Amino acid sequence: MLNYKAVSPLQHQNTKRFSLKKTIPIFIILGLLICYKYLIEFTYEETSVPTISTVPTVPTIPPIEEDDIDPLSTNEPEYKFRVNLDELKTEYQVMDIIRIVIEPRHPSLVNKIRSTFFRVLITGPTIFSPQLVSSLNSSVLVYEAPLMDQGNYKLQARIIFYDYKEIYNFETSDIIIMDKKSPKVNKLDRIIINGEFTFKVTQSSVWDRLKLALPESCSDISILRGRWKKNFKEFIPYNCIIPKFKKSEIFNQLETNNRYPKFIDYNNLPFRYTWIRFLGDSNTRRLFGKIRVKLGASCISKSDGQNRDKITQYFCTANYTQTSFLGTKDPRPREIYLTYEWYYPGSRYSLETLLNNTFKQSCELIDKCVKKIPCDFVNSTNSSSTNNICSTQKADYTFVSIGSHTPGWNIEHVDKYLENIFNYIYERYQEKITFITTNVVNINKIPRGYRNQYLIRNNFRIAKANELLKKHVDKSQQDNNNKNIDLLDFFGITQPIWEYSSDAVHYEDPVYEEQFRLVFDRLISYIKTIQ
């Protein structure tokens, strides 16, 4: 007997309809998942930030209405201030200025805004940090930056060191006493806005005609501001172009040619070597490491315990005998000497001591240097020998970075120290010196063993110390007409990226690559001016 349910056309039709009812939603869901995956990947590709390092973990504050929390009674400082865009737009044009306004949520908090510090960061195809600018309204803080590159961007604003009036007055002895009372870093660094403000930058069709012609050197720029490409491969200043040098181009500038005078007057000092010197901290040592590799230099080094097991002196030579100097039979040396020396104020590595040392005196501190460097140690003033770098009394060019060696000094202490060393230079040193501003630091990565060092090792104190350094450089150029002293700004190029540092004070290799370009831009620009 046949089972009518099995052969019924109606039953078969119902089964097909039932299957379609199941199948159609499945296709719809799969389609939505594919679209969602595509859109998410596309969005990530357009707006993701570099993954070299991660942004420090700090609490994300949810958006709030003014009535939700009383800004006067809350203990959370991030609820005391409001972040606004001067002109709320979703799309800007290249060369527009974006302005971020930070204001107190209650009139009585106005007196706190000048003793509170903020950090504004914009990320997208490039990464940059809008700068605090003067405002006619003293009850708000205004940060601004030019928008130079197309793409999608998002804004982050953080409050750091709420109501720290005394931050510039701290010394090491103070923070030791305050150790148990000091708040933890995650209480001092809080996010106010984290990507809620997003916008797009587009480029007008007339941009190519209106594009500014920037100078092809940054050697005359004391303060550098700009942005980093999101892969950290290049820093792009707003107001100049950093040249890209090849090794052969660097050495060619050290020779006589028809266009530029030579670096050293070999006619008057026939066997004089070129000596370029770097005095500084561990960041300077990392920069020097990049330089010696780029130039293919041969080096000897010494570690004397002043910086634990780290190297405190390098003596390097780079040979350029393959270039067309003054003829193949010219016996004069074709070498450039590069040295790095650990610089620490108040020690035997003080700046005054280092600048006073001749090449011979510096070399004698290292046994390997005495054995390998071509010196007449008996008669070091003998410049008639073709093999005597020791006749060199002063470096032709010296780069000096005070670095992170004076964080325990308050601002008055730093100012007095700078006044003393600049007076020393005025009286005793006429050769070329470039002072380098101190890199920014990441307080969230200071090792726990340093306890509350973030109260003295932070970017607001570093910025103030760099301002004092610039003040003394400017004064030396104006009052003393000393054009041989100038300033190179490493603070400005690291300011947008301190969240991505490799540790509290050091950076990834591409950052030192850009610093190398800036150093040789300055060096070669100086070579071209020598008469």
C-alpha positions in Angstrom: 0.0 0.0 0.0 1.3 3.3 -1.0 2.0 6.0 1.6 0.1 9.0 0.3 2.3 11.4 2.2 5.3 10.2 0.3 3.9 10.8 -3.2 1.6 13.7 -2.6 2.4 16.6 -5.0 1.2 19.0 -2.3 3.6 17.5 0.2 6.5 17.7 -2.3 5.6 21.3 -3.0 5.4 22.1 0.7 8.8 20.5 1.2 10.4 22.7 -1.5 8.8 25.8 0.0 10.0 24.8 3.4 13.6 24.2 2.1 13.5 27.6 0.4 12.4 29.2 3.6 15.5 27.8 5.3 17.9 28.4 2.4 17.1 32.0 1.6 17.8 33.4 5.0 21.1 31.5 5.1 22.2 33.1 1.8 21.2 36.5 3.1 23.2 35.9 6.3 26.3 34.7 4.4 26.0 37.7 2.1 25.9 40.1 5.1 28.8 38.4 6.7 30.9 38.8 3.5 29.9 42.4 3.1 30.7 43.0 6.8 34.1 41.4 6.5 34.9 43.4 3.4 33.8 46.7 5.0 35.7 46.0 8.2 38.9 45.1 6.3 38.6 48.1 4.0 38.0 50.5 7.0 41.0 49.0 8.9 43.2 49.4 5.8 42.3 53.0 5.5 42.4 54.1 9.2 44.7 51.8 11.0 47.7 53.2 12.9 51.3 51.7 12.9 51.8 48.5 14.7 55.5 49.0 15.5 54.4 49.5 19.1 51.2 49.8 20.9 49.6 52.9 22.5 49.9 52.7 26.3 46.9 51.1 28.0 44.9 53.9 29.6 41.2 54.0 30.6 38.8 54.8 27.8 36.2 57.3 29.1 32.8 56.8 27.6 31.0 59.9 26.2 29.0 61.7 28.9 26.5 64.5 29.0 27.2 67.5 31.2 24.4 66.7 33.6 25.7 63.1 34.2 28.6 64.0 36.4 29.4 67.1 38.5 32.8 68.3 37.3 33.5 69.9 40.7 32.8 66.9 42.8 34.3 64.1 40.7 37.8 62.9 41.5 38.2 61.9 37.8 40.0 64.9 36.1 39.0 63.8 32.6 35.4 64.8 33.4 36.5 68.3 34.2 37.3 69.4 30.7 35.5 69.4 27.3 37.2 68.9 23.9 35.7 70.6 20.9 36.6 71.3 17.3 36.7 75.0 16.5 34.7 74.1 13.3 32.9 70.8 13.4 33.3 69.3 9.9 33.5 65.8 8.5 35.6 66.9 5.5 38.5 69.3 5.2 40.7 70.4 2.3 44.5 70.0 2.2 46.1 73.1 3.8 43.1 73.8 6.1 44.0 74.4 9.7 42.3 72.1 12.3 41.8 73.7 15.7 41.0 71.8 18.8 39.7 73.7 21.8 39.9 72.4 25.4 37.8 74.2 27.9 36.7 73.6 31.5 33.2 72.2 32.1 32.6 74.6 35.0 33.7 78.3 35.3 35.4 77.7 38.6 37.9 75.3 36.9 39.3 78.0 34.6 42.1 78.6 37.2 43.1 74.9 36.8 43.6 75.0 33.0 47.0 76.7 33.0 48.4 74.2 35.5 47.1 71.2 33.7 48.7 69.5 30.7 47.1 68.0 27.6 48.2 65.8 24.7 46.4 66.0 21.3 47.2 63.4 18.6 45.8 62.9 15.2 46.3 59.5 13.4 45.6 58.4 9.9 47.8 58.1 6.8 50.2 60.4 8.7 50.6 60.9 12.5 51.0 64.4 13.9 50.4 66.4 17.1 48.7 69.8 17.0 50.6 72.4 18.9 49.4 74.7 21.7 48.9 78.3 20.3 48.2 81.6 22.0 44.5 82.5 22.4 42.8 85.7 23.2 40.5 83.7 25.4 42.5 82.8 28.6 39.8 80.4 29.8 40.5 77.8 27.0 43.5 76.1 25.4 43.8 76.0 21.6 45.8 73.4 19.7 46.2 73.6 15.9 47.9 72.0 13.0 47.8 72.2 9.2 46.2 69.3 7.3 48.7 68.4 4.6 47.8 64.9 3.5 44.7 63.2 2.1 42.9 60.5 4.0 40.7 59.5 6.9 41.8 60.7 10.4 40.8 60.4 14.0 41.5 62.5 17.0 42.7 61.6 20.5 43.0 64.0 23.4 44.5 63.1 26.8 44.8 64.9 30.1 48.2 64.5 31.9 49.2 65.9 35.2 46.0 67.6 36.3 46.6 70.7 38.3 50.4 70.3 38.8 51.4 73.9 39.4 54.8 72.8 40.8 55.8 70.5 38.0 58.7 72.7 36.9 60.1 73.1 40.4 60.5 69.4 41.3 64.1 68.1 42.0 65.2 64.6 42.7 65.2 65.1 46.5 61.5 66.3 46.3 60.3 63.2 44.5 62.1 60.9 46.9 60.2 62.5 49.7 56.9 62.4 47.8 57.4 58.7 46.7 54.5 57.2 48.7 52.2 60.1 48.0 52.6 60.2 44.3 49.7 58.9 42.2 50.3 56.1 39.8 51.0 56.9 36.1 47.6 55.5 35.0 46.0 58.1 37.2 48.0 60.9 35.7 47.5 60.0 32.0 43.8 59.7 31.1 42.0 59.8 27.7 39.3 62.4 27.2 38.5 61.7 23.6 39.6 58.6 21.8 38.6 58.5 18.1 35.1 59.8 18.5 36.1 62.8 16.3 36.8 61.5 12.8 37.2 63.5 9.6 38.4 63.2 6.0 40.9 65.4 4.2 40.6 65.8 0.4 42.7 67.6 -2.1 41.4 70.2 -4.5 42.2 69.8 -8.2 44.1 73.1 -8.1 46.4 71.9 -5.4 49.3 71.2 -7.7 49.3 74.8 -9.0 49.1 76.2 -5.5 51.5 73.8 -3.8 54.1 75.7 -1.7 57.8 75.5 -2.9 59.6 74.4 0.2 63.4 74.8 0.7 65.3 71.6 -0.1 67.2 71.7 3.2 66.2 72.1 6.9 69.6 73.4 8.0 68.2 76.9 8.7 65.2 75.7 10.7 65.7 75.6 14.5 62.3 74.2 15.5 60.9 71.4 13.4 57.2 70.5 13.3 55.7 68.0 10.9 54.1 64.6 10.6 55.2 60.9 10.3 54.0 58.5 7.7 52.1 55.8 9.4 54.7 53.2 8.7 57.3 55.4 10.4 59.6 55.3 7.4 59.7 59.1 7.0 59.3 62.3 8.9 57.9 65.1 6.7 58.4 68.7 8.1 55.8 71.4 7.3 58.3 74.0 6.3 61.3 72.3 4.6 62.5 69.1 2.9 65.0 66.8 4.5 67.6 65.8 1.8 68.3 62.1 1.3 72.1 61.6 1.0 74.1 58.8 -0.5 77.4 57.8 1.0 79.3 59.1 -2.1 77.5 62.4 -2.0 78.6 62.9 1.6 82.3 62.3 0.8 82.2 64.4 -2.3 81.3 67.4 -0.2 84.5 66.9 1.8 86.6 67.4 -1.3 87.6 70.3 -3.4 85.3 70.9 -6.4 84.4 73.7 -8.7 81.2 74.7 -6.9 82.0 74.5 -3.2 85.1 75.2 -1.2 86.6 72.2 0.6 85.9 71.5 4.2 89.5 71.8 5.3 92.1 74.1 3.9 94.7 71.5 2.9 97.0 74.1 1.5 97.6 75.7 4.9 97.3 72.5 6.9 98.6 70.0 4.4 98.1 66.9 6.6 95.1 68.0 8.6 92.3 65.5 9.2 88.6 66.2 9.3 87.2 65.5 12.8 83.4 65.4 13.5 82.4 64.9 17.1 79.3 63.8 18.9 78.8 64.4 22.7 75.7 63.1 24.3 73.6 60.4 26.0 72.4 57.0 24.9 70.1 58.4 22.2 73.2 60.2 20.7 75.0 56.9 20.9 72.3 55.2 18.9 72.3 58.0 16.3 76.1 57.6 16.1 75.7 53.9 15.5 73.5 54.8 12.5 76.1 57.3 11.2 79.1 54.9 11.4 77.1 52.2 9.6 76.0 54.6 6.9 79.5 55.8 6.3 81.1 52.3 6.5 83.4 53.5 9.2 86.0 51.4 11.0 85.7 51.8 14.8 87.3 51.1 18.1 85.4 51.6 21.3 85.6 51.6 25.1 83.2 50.9 28.0 84.5 52.3 31.3 81.5 51.7 33.5 80.2 55.2 33.5 77.1 54.0 31.7 77.1 50.5 33.2 78.2 48.1 30.5 77.5 50.5 27.6 80.1 52.0 25.3 81.2 55.5 26.4 83.7 56.3 23.6 83.9 55.5 19.9 86.8 56.4 17.6 85.9 55.8 13.9 87.5 56.5 10.6 85.9 56.5 7.2 88.1 56.4 4.1 87.2 58.1 0.8 90.3 57.2 -1.3 88.2 56.1 -4.2 87.1 59.7 -4.9 88.9 62.1 -7.3 90.6 64.4 -4.8 93.6 66.4 -6.0 95.1 63.7 -8.1 96.2 60.1 -7.5 99.7 61.1 -6.4 98.5 63.4 -3.7 99.9 62.0 -0.4 97.5 63.8 1.9 95.1 61.7 4.1 91.6 61.1 2.7 89.9 60.1 5.9 87.3 61.6 8.1 87.4 60.9 11.8 84.1 60.6 13.7 84.0 60.3 17.5 81.3 59.7 20.1 81.9 60.5 23.8 79.5 60.0 26.7 78.5 63.4 28.1 77.3 63.8 31.7 77.2 67.2 33.4 79.1 67.4 36.7 81.3 64.4 36.0 84.6 63.8 34.3 82.5 63.7 31.2 81.4 67.3 31.6 81.0 69.4 28.5 83.7 71.8 29.5 86.2 68.9 30.0 85.3 67.3 26.7 85.5 70.5 24.6 88.8 71.3 26.2 90.3 67.9 25.3 92.3 67.7 22.0 92.1 64.6 19.8 95.3 63.3 21.4 93.9 63.7 25.0 90.7 61.9 24.0 92.5 59.1 22.3 94.9 58.5 25.2 92.0 57.3 27.3 91.7 54.2 25.2 94.6 51.8 24.8 93.4 50.5 21.5 93.2 54.1 20.2 96.9 54.7 21.1 97.9 51.5 19.3 95.8 51.9 16.2 95.2 55.6 15.5 97.9 57.4 13.5 99.4 59.7 16.1 102.8 61.1 16.9 102.2 61.0 20.7 105.7 62.3 21.4 105.3 65.4 19.3 101.5 65.8 18.9 101.8 69.3 17.4 103.7 67.9 14.4 101.4 68.5 11.5 104.0 67.8 8.8 103.6 64.1 9.2 101.2 62.4 6.8 100.2 60.2 9.6 99.3 62.4 12.5 95.7 63.1 13.5 96.9 64.2 16.9 97.9 67.6 15.6 94.2 68.3 15.6 93.4 70.5 18.6 89.7 71.1 18.1 86.9 69.2 16.2 85.8 70.8 13.0 82.2 70.2 13.9 80.7 69.1 17.3 77.1 68.0 17.9 76.0 68.2 21.6 73.0 66.7 23.2 72.3 67.2 26.9 69.6 64.6 26.6 68.0 63.0 29.6 71.0 63.5 31.9 69.5 66.4 33.9 65.9 65.4 34.7 66.5 65.8 38.4 67.2 69.5 38.0 64.4 72.0 38.2 64.1 74.7 35.5 66.1 77.3 37.4 68.9 74.8 37.8 68.9 74.0 34.1 68.9 77.7 33.1 71.9 78.4 35.3 73.8 75.4 33.9 73.2 76.5 30.3 74.3 80.0 31.1 77.6 78.7 32.5 78.4 76.4 29.6 77.5 79.0 27.0 79.8 81.5 28.8 82.6 78.8 28.6 82.0 78.4 24.9 82.1 82.2 24.2 85.4 82.5 25.9 87.3 79.4 24.7 85.6 77.7 21.7 85.2 79.2 18.2 84.6 76.0 16.2 81.2 75.0 14.9 78.8 73.6 17.5 75.2 72.4 17.0 73.1 71.8 20.2 70.5 69.1 19.8 67.2 69.3 21.7 66.2 66.3 23.9 63.8 63.7 22.5 60.4 63.3 24.1 59.8 60.4 26.5 57.0 58.0 27.2 56.1 58.2 30.9 54.0 55.0 30.6 57.1 53.0 29.9 59.4 54.2 32.7 60.4 51.0 34.5 58.8 50.4 37.9 62.1 50.5 39.6 62.3 54.2 38.8 59.1 54.6 40.9 57.8 58.2 40.6 60.5 59.5 38.1 57.6 60.5 35.8 57.3 63.7 37.9 60.7 64.9 36.6 61.1 62.7 33.4 58.2 64.0 31.4 57.7 65.9 28.2 56.5 69.1 29.7 59.7 69.6 31.7 61.7 68.5 28.7 59.9 71.0 26.5 60.7 73.8 29.0 64.4 72.8 29.2 64.5 72.8 25.3 63.0 76.3 25.3 65.8 77.4 27.6 68.4 75.8 25.4 66.9 77.7 22.4 66.9 80.9 24.4 70.7 80.6 25.0 71.4 79.7 21.4 69.4 82.7 20.1 71.2 84.9 22.7 74.6 83.7 21.6 73.8 84.5 17.9 72.3 87.9 18.7 74.4 89.4 21.5 77.7 87.7 20.8 77.3 87.5 17.0 78.3 83.9 17.3 77.0 82.2 14.2 78.9 79.1 14.9 76.4 78.0 17.5 73.0 76.7 16.3 70.1 74.4 17.2 68.8 71.1 15.8 65.4 70.0 16.9 65.0 66.3 17.8 62.2 67.1 20.2 60.0 68.3 17.4 60.3 65.2 15.3 59.7 62.7 18.1 56.8 64.7 19.7 54.1 63.1 17.5 55.2 59.5 18.2 56.2 59.1 21.8 53.3 56.6 22.3 55.2 54.3 19.8 58.7 54.5 21.5 60.5 51.2 22.1 61.0 52.1 25.8 60.8 55.2 28.0 63.4 57.2 26.1 64.5 55.3 23.0 62.9 54.8 19.5 62.7 52.3 16.7 65.5 52.3 14.0 63.6 54.5 11.4 63.6 57.5 13.9 67.4 57.4 14.1 67.5 57.1 10.3 65.6 60.5 10.0 67.9 62.0 12.7 70.9 60.9 10.6 69.5 62.8 7.6 69.0 65.9 9.7 72.5 65.7 11.0 74.1 65.4 7.6 71.8 68.1 6.2 73.2 70.4 8.8 76.8 69.2 8.3 76.9 69.5 4.6 75.1 72.8 4.6 77.9 74.1 6.8 80.6 72.7 4.6 79.2 74.7 1.7 79.6 78.0 3.6 83.3 77.6 4.5 85.4 80.1 2.6 
